[in-house]
Amino acid sequence: MESNTVISIQNLVKRFPVGGDFFTALKNVDLKLHKGEFTGLIGPSGSGKTTLLNIIGGLDSASEGTVRVLDQSLDNTTHNERAKLRRKYMGFIFQSYNLLPVYTVFENIELPLILNKIDQANRIKRVNQAIEWVGLTNKRNSKPNMLSGGECQRTAIARALVHEPVLVMADEPTANLDAENSHNIMRILTKLNNELDTSFVFATHDEKIMGYLKRIIRLEDGNIINDKKIKKEDV
């Protein structure tokens, strides 16, 4: 795999058992993503975009084909091997936030660093920096039930980025947010993409996200039907 290639997928097929038959969610997908790209997997519900995102993130596995992520093959890997790769090198942002309700903003963001066995002094420094990135300094001791939807999503973003991952997966990250919060979230992610050179892959059908993407990959019925890099003059 080329040194700047983050994801390399060939002939990917994904089938799910349905009754006594199978439903093919992805059909012979070929895809290559490079470091620092800000990419959207776009398509209607059922197009295969979330399935593809989950396979890239090692949350699911392919039925056929080869998948290499961060120069590691995900073919025939164990659950623990994929979990280790995710923990060290990936970040995830979900539409449902997935925050721990008994933890404060600070503690929720700190969790990936604890799992990666980062020492306390370093953890405090990095969590405070991440809180600053997303503009939640005055909410660091608040629990999720005291936060707005936008603040919960910003906390989830800080948690996904606190260990400065190489690759971030975002599944409908603006689905539960109003237009103003959606644009705020995307501006934060664009800024972090530029500053950290982190690669982002979004699965979405939210039109508000489109204007921020640098590459749009359209899926329909499990196939990639269009793959376009966006120049600034196109936006």
N, C-alpha and C positions, 0 to 999 in steps of 0.2 A: 504494500500500500504506500502511495506517495506520502512524503513527510507531512504535507499540510492537509491530507485527506482525513476527515474525522469519521465519516460513514461511507462504507462501500457495500452495496447490496446488488446481488445478481440473481436473476431468475427466481425471485421470491414468490412463493405460493403459500397462502394460509387458508386452511379449511377448518370449519367448525362442524362437529356432528349435530345434525338436526333430525330428530326422530331416528329412522333407520337409514338416513341418507347424510350427505354432507352439503354445507353451504360454503362456497368459495368466496372468501372476503377479499383476498388479494390474488391477482393473476399475473404471474411472470413479471414482477416489478423489478426494474433496474434503476439504481439511484446512487449518485455519488455527491457527498456534501463536503465542503472544505472549511478549514479553520476560519472563524470569524464571520461566517455567513449568518444572515438573519432571514430564515426561510419559513414560509408558511405552506403547510399541507392543507389545501383548500378543497372543499367539496360538501355536498349536502349530507345529511344524516344517512348512514349506510354506505357511503362511498368508499370506506376503508381507511380513512385518514387516522382515526384513533387507533385502529388495529396496527397500522404501520408505525405510529408513534410508540406504541407499547412494545413492539418487537425491537425497535431501535434502542429503547430504554431497558431491554432485557426483562420486561415485565411479562412478556409472552414470547413464545418461540415459533419459528417458521415451520411449516409442514414440509416445504421443499426449498431449495436454493441456499445461497451462502450469505451470511451477514457478518461483516467486520465493523466493529465500532472501536475507535481509539486504538487502532492497530491490534485489536484482539478479536479472534473469531468467537462468535456467540453460538456457533453450531456445536451441538452435543455438549454444552456446558451445563453444570449443575446449578441449581437454584442459589447455592451459597457462593459459587464463583461469580455469577451475575450480580448478586447483592453486593459483593466486595467491590466490583467495578463501579456500580452505581454510587456506593457510599464515598468512594475516593474521588471520582472524576465527573460525576453527573449531578445535576440539580433538577428537581421536578416542581412545576407549578400547576396546580389543579384548580378547576372552577369552584370546587367545594372547600377550598382553603386547607382542610385537613389539619387544623391547629389543635393542639391538646388543650382542652378547656381549663384544666387546673393550673396550667403554666402561664406565666406572664409573657409579654412580647419578648423580653430579653431571653427568658428560658426557652421559649419555642425556637428562637433563632439559634440559640446556643447548642441545641440538641445534636446537629450533624457534627459539630466539633468535638463533643463528648464521645460520640460513636467512633470518631477518627482518632481518639486518644490525644487530642491537643491539650497542652498544659494550660492551667487556669489563667495565668497572666496573659498568655497569647489569646486565649478564648475571649477574655474580657475586651481586649483591644480590638479583635476582629468583629465581635458582636456590636460594639459601639460604632465601629466604622460602617457596618452593614445597616444599622439603625439610621445613621446619618444619610446614607445613600438614598433611603426610601422616605426620609423626612418624618420619622416617628420618634424623635428624641424625647418629646413630652409625653409619650405613651409607653415608654420602656417598661414601666411597672404595672401596666394595665393587663387584665386578662381578656380573652377574646369576647366575652359577653359584654364588655364595656366599649367595644370598638364598632365602628361602622363597617359596612361591607368593603369599602375601599381600603380602610385601614387594615382589615383582616387580610386582604389580598396583598397589600404592601408588606405585611409581616411575613406572609408565605413566600414572597419574592426574596426578601432579605434572608430567610431561612435557606432558600434554594441556592443563593449566591454567596453565603458567608464563607464557605470553604473554597471560593474562587474556582468552580468547576470548569472543565474544558468545554462541556456540553450541557445545555439546559433544554429540557423538554417542557413545553407548556400546552396543556390540553384545555382549550376554550377558556383562557385565563380572564377574559372580560365578560363572560356570559352572564354573570350575576350583577354586573355593574351598569350604572347609568353612563351616558355619553361622556360627561366631564371626567368621571373617575376612570373610564376606559382610556381616554386620551392621556391622562396623568400616568397611568400604569405603563402605557406604551412608550411614553417619553422617557420614563425611568429606565425601561429595558433597553431602549435605543442607546441611551447614554452609557449604560453599563456594557453594552455590546461594543461600543466604540472605545471605551476606556480600558476594558479588560481583555478585549479580543476574544470574548467567549462566543461560542457558536450557539445559536438559538434555533430550535425547531418548534413551530406552533402547529397545532391541529385546530382549525377553526372554520366557521362559516360566517364570522362576524365581519361585516363590511368595514367597520371602523378600524380594524387592524390592517387592512390591505395597504393603506397609504404609508405605513411604516416599514413594510417588508422590502427586502433587497432581492428576494427571489420568491416566486410564486409557483408552486407545483400543484396543478389541479388534478383531482382524482374523480373518477366516475365509475361506479360498478366494479370497483377493485382494480381499475387500470389507471395509469398516469396518462392523461389525455393532453396535457400541456405543461411545459416546464420553461419558465421565462425569468431571466435576470432583469431586474428593474433598474433603469438608469434614472438619475435625479430628474431629468427633463420629462420622464414618463409619468412622474407622480403629480 
